């Protein structure tokens, strides 16, 4: 169980480092107006391209999120 938690935390740390690096490359300061505009456009692009998920209930969302732990 502990090794699984460490593994998840290690992956999260790598993901955060990657996102931070990408934001720095784009010269975006997290939380700034420019960042929010960029973030909103990225989200809209993902949605329009079908890179999103919808859930019929909170229970379905929780089940999906729990499945990501494996």
Secondary structure, DSSP 8 states (H G I E B T S, - for coil): -HHHHHHHHHHHHHHHHHHHHHHHHTT--TTSHHHHHHHHHHHHHHHHTT-----SSHHHHHHHHHHTT-
